[in-house]
Amino acid sequence: MAETAAPRAAITNIMVMTDFSPASEGALRYAAGWARRLHAAVQVVHFMRPASFSLAGDAYGQLMEQLWKDSQEGLDAIEAGGVLSGVAHATRLHPGDIWDGLPAMVTECGIDLIVLATTGRTGLSKVMLGSTAETVFRTMPCPVLVLGPGAGAYASFEVPRSVLLATDIGAATPGAVRHAVALTEAAGASLHALYVLPPTDETYTPGVAAAEHAEARLRAL
């Protein structure tokens, strides 16, 4: 019996997380570019993360007041900057930490895709401070598009000519395929699927049969 084609993914509401850094600006430009291609809306959100200033003591209240003002000015600058020109959008300032508000906001706003940038923190700083991008990627129920440390270099959005779908052909693959197809079609690009055979070691060497089996499963996608 022939398999029924899976429905295409619909991306109509994109969230961009910003901390007003150059990398975040690149992520915003990238999200706006995709929004125009997909005819989607954009929600720009900044979390104040007050827990980061819990040791401020008596100056905490004054610091939070200034932080709110600076954050609102940052969002106003995004509104005035023209990056989202022609795109249906809203800006949101959340007074709490990311994990206090992000899950509920994703659900309430019907977010289909989160876009954010990572600074590429490594080593001891990553152990001590963690990675917001990695945690968002692993915990949110919707797809997450993470731009690397070079995101600030995206002075303008360039439509991708080629999309790579890297897969382990596991349970999450159908969802990944749907979104890869949606982005590829919106961009008028070509789609390439990649599955990497397990590495050769003393106990296992992939043979011809394993390669043929993997290729057959990729074609079945």
C-alpha positions in Angstrom: 0.0 0.0 0.0 1.4 3.4 -1.0 2.3 5.8 1.8 0.2 8.9 2.3 2.2 12.1 1.9 2.7 14.0 5.1 1.2 17.5 5.2 3.4 20.5 4.6 4.5 22.4 7.7 2.7 25.8 8.0 4.9 28.6 9.4 2.8 31.6 10.1 4.1 33.0 13.3 7.8 33.5 14.0 9.3 34.5 17.4 12.6 36.3 17.5 14.4 36.4 20.9 16.7 39.4 21.2 19.2 40.8 23.7 19.9 43.7 21.4 23.4 42.4 20.6 24.8 42.4 17.0 24.1 38.7 16.9 20.5 39.3 17.8 20.3 41.9 15.1 21.4 39.4 12.6 18.8 36.9 13.8 16.1 39.6 13.5 17.1 40.3 9.9 17.1 36.6 9.1 13.7 36.1 10.7 12.3 39.1 8.8 13.6 37.7 5.6 11.9 34.3 6.2 8.7 36.0 7.3 8.4 37.8 4.0 9.0 34.6 2.0 6.5 32.7 4.2 4.0 35.5 4.6 4.4 35.1 8.3 4.1 37.4 11.3 7.0 38.1 13.7 6.9 38.4 17.5 10.1 40.1 18.8 10.6 39.4 22.5 13.1 40.5 25.1 13.3 39.0 28.6 14.8 41.3 31.3 16.1 38.4 33.3 16.1 40.1 36.7 17.7 37.1 38.5 20.9 38.1 36.8 21.0 41.2 39.1 19.9 39.5 42.4 23.1 40.5 44.1 22.5 44.2 43.5 21.2 44.8 47.0 19.7 48.2 47.8 20.3 49.3 44.2 18.1 46.5 42.8 14.9 48.5 42.4 16.7 51.4 40.7 18.6 49.0 38.5 15.4 47.3 37.4 13.7 50.6 36.6 16.7 51.6 34.4 16.8 48.1 32.8 13.1 48.4 31.9 13.7 51.8 30.3 16.7 50.6 28.3 14.9 47.5 27.2 11.9 49.4 26.0 14.1 51.8 24.1 15.8 48.8 22.5 12.4 47.5 21.3 11.4 51.0 20.1 14.7 51.2 18.1 13.8 47.9 16.4 10.3 49.3 15.5 11.9 52.4 14.1 14.8 50.7 12.3 12.8 49.4 9.4 14.0 45.8 9.5 10.4 44.6 9.9 9.0 47.0 7.3 6.1 45.3 5.5 6.0 42.4 8.0 3.1 42.0 10.5 4.8 42.1 13.8 4.6 43.0 17.5 7.3 43.6 20.2 7.1 42.2 23.7 9.0 43.1 26.8 8.8 40.4 29.6 9.9 41.5 33.1 11.0 38.0 34.1 13.4 35.3 33.2 13.2 33.3 30.0 12.0 30.2 31.6 9.3 32.1 33.6 7.6 33.3 30.4 8.8 31.6 27.2 6.9 28.3 27.3 3.6 30.1 28.0 4.3 32.8 25.4 5.0 30.2 22.7 1.7 28.5 23.4 -0.4 31.6 23.7 1.0 33.3 20.6 0.8 30.1 18.5 4.5 30.2 17.6 5.5 28.0 14.7 9.3 28.8 14.7 11.7 30.4 17.2 14.7 32.3 15.8 17.6 33.3 18.0 21.4 33.7 17.9 24.1 32.1 20.0 27.4 33.7 21.0 29.1 30.3 20.7 30.0 30.2 24.4 32.4 27.3 25.2 34.5 25.9 28.0 34.2 27.2 31.5 31.9 30.1 30.6 29.4 27.6 29.1 29.6 25.4 32.2 29.0 28.3 34.6 26.5 30.3 32.5 24.9 27.7 30.3 23.6 28.1 26.8 20.3 29.8 26.3 20.1 28.8 22.7 20.8 25.1 23.5 18.2 25.0 26.2 15.6 26.6 24.0 16.4 24.2 21.2 16.1 21.2 23.5 13.0 22.2 25.5 10.6 24.1 23.3 7.7 22.3 21.5 8.1 24.1 18.2 11.1 24.1 15.8 14.0 26.4 16.7 16.4 28.0 14.2 19.7 28.9 15.8 22.2 31.2 14.1 25.8 30.8 15.0 28.3 33.4 16.3 28.6 35.0 12.9 25.0 36.0 12.8 25.9 39.7 13.2 27.4 39.5 9.7 23.9 39.1 8.1 23.6 42.6 7.0 20.7 41.5 4.8 18.7 38.4 4.2 19.8 36.2 1.3 17.5 33.5 0.1 19.1 30.1 0.5 19.9 28.3 -2.6 20.4 24.9 -0.9 19.0 23.4 2.3 20.7 20.5 4.1 18.5 18.0 6.0 20.8 16.1 8.4 18.9 13.1 9.8 19.4 9.9 11.8 16.1 8.6 10.2 14.7 8.5 13.7 11.3 9.3 15.2 11.8 13.1 14.8 12.6 12.8 11.1 9.0 13.3 9.6 8.7 16.6 11.4 12.1 17.7 10.3 11.3 16.8 6.7 8.0 18.8 6.8 9.8 21.9 7.9 12.8 21.4 5.6 10.4 21.1 2.7 8.4 24.2 3.7 11.6 26.3 3.9 13.0 24.9 0.7 9.8 25.5 -1.3 9.5 29.1 0.1 13.1 29.8 -1.0 12.8 28.0 -4.3 15.9 26.1 -3.3 17.2 22.6 -3.6 17.0 20.1 -0.7 19.7 17.6 0.2 19.2 14.8 2.8 22.2 13.5 4.6 22.5 10.4 6.8 26.0 9.5 8.2 26.7 5.8 8.7 28.2 4.9 12.1 32.0 5.2 12.1 34.1 2.2 11.6 35.7 0.8 14.7 37.1 -2.5 15.9 33.6 -4.0 16.4 31.7 -2.6 13.5 32.4 -1.8 9.9 29.4 -0.6 7.7 29.0 -2.8 4.7 27.3 -2.4 1.4 24.0 -3.7 2.7 24.0 -1.1 5.5 24.7 1.7 3.0 22.0 0.4 0.6 19.5 0.2 3.4 20.2 3.8 4.5 19.9 5.1 0.9 16.5 3.3 0.6 15.2 4.9 3.7 16.4 8.3 2.6 14.6 7.9 -0.8 11.5 6.9 1.1 11.4 10.3 2.7 
